[in-house]
Amino acid sequence: MNTLIVSLLLVTFVGFIIYIFKGGNLMLGFFIMALLWTVIGGISYQKAIVNVFATPVANYGSTIVYIIFGSWFGQVLVESGIAPAISHATGRFGKKRPLITAILVVLVTALIFSSAYGVGSVIAIGVILLPVLLSVGVPRPIALTAFALAIGAPMYINVVLFNQMKAFFPKAIYGGKYLIFGICATLVQLLAVIIFLAIHAHKFDPNKASANLQEVGATDQQVEIPKIPLIAWIIPVVPVAMNIIFKWDAIPSLVVASILAMLLTGKMRGYKKMMSFINDTIQKGIGNIAGLIMFLLILTMFSGAASLNAERFQPIFKVILPHSTLAICILIGIIAPLSLFRGPLQVWGAGAATAAVLSGMHLFPDSFLLPLLYTATLFAVSTDITQSWNVWGLGYMKVQSKELLKYGIPVMWIVSIINEFLVYQFLGR
């Protein structure tokens, strides 16, 4: 009987993957999957109400708070002028050093998105930094790839995205060994992007800069950038620094960083001005993630159903899954491209089932499983054409999807293998 049930669960899983590939709505898909896995798994009515559709959602509420504060801080960075000022200053470095300028753009992008998050923030920064890359002669496909990979690099330490991962691995902690791993993994990806730019530096052609800028409609940019004191440039890394130095939780760290950002940029000069800025950034910050929050809450319902069915998969996983942490790290690194197109290693896609089942089986601790699957997921976040900001970038830069995949996949595959080894070194031994 168990074999039949597992077979039916796997059939629905395959159907879900096909549904995703055809562009189906993820929120609706996960809700239907929660219902199907509840019925097929023979979960009783009362147990389903409590352990699938109520408790997992309620328990995730505290994590939503972290995401809200993180999104607000990201909006503060943009609206206060800190992120645009850092981006604009990078563009003034000079056209005589195209490779150095391109590397600076990558580093600045990573600095900003160590705390900022969301397609709105990406667009606000992208319309400044992408033309900088084009102005020094970087071809459009290479510029977009470097920018996308630079956004993905600091997501290892981005508190907003980390807390989204906690929907699957609630016992994982942002701090300690994980944060050391996250910083090292970020540096690995940044180094890979820099090497990528150096390899393709011979393709940089300043003579084509005007044509490329005209192609994306960035020839006559007249963006007014506010003057920001240099000390404000450190604000994006304040939340991470507070955690490392003082062991602070993310919420007070984000609040302190937001207050410092407003103080240093003059947004707290006068009660009315301060409240207007706070209200505006809160509305935009929360508005930007309203759909995301609902999606994550529905996702926890499916995660609850998958966890209750996890024991049914144990015989199969015990046979096919390596019990050595090193072996499973190597395996996930090698098959990391399966995260593309919302595949079985992308936790915000079909990989939600993989994550929920692995977590529910308790073969490995959450502290290990989160970075294990996070690394594969960030493969997709960095170069997948279904990622929202990558979709925007393709349209803005007039780049074909295959070009982003062609340049991005080889880099991210190598990065994933290296970072999976780091998962083992820091959290799997």
Secondary structure, 3 states (H helix, E strand, C coil): CHHHHHHHHHHHHHHHHHHHHCCCCHHHHHHHHHHHHHHHCCCCHHHHHHHCCCHHHHHCHHHHHHHHHHHHHHHHHHHCCHHHHHHHHHHCCCCCCHHHHHHHHHHHHHHHCCCCCCHHHHHHHHHHHHHHHHHCCCCHHHHHHHHHHHHHHHHHCCHHHHHHHCCCCCCCCCCHHHHHHHHHHHHHHHHHHHHHHHHCHHHCCHHHHHHHHHHCCCCCCCCCCCCCCHHHHHHHHHHHHHHHHHCCCHHHHHHHHHHHHHHHCCCCCCHHHHHHHHHHHHHHHHHHHHHHHHHHHHHHHHHHHHHHCHHHHHHHHHHHCCCCHHHHHHHHHHCHHHHHHHCCCCCCCCHHHHHHHHHHHCCCCHHHHHHHHHHHHHHHHHHCCCCHHHHHHHHHHCCCHHHHHHHHHHHHHHHHHHHHHHHHHHHHC
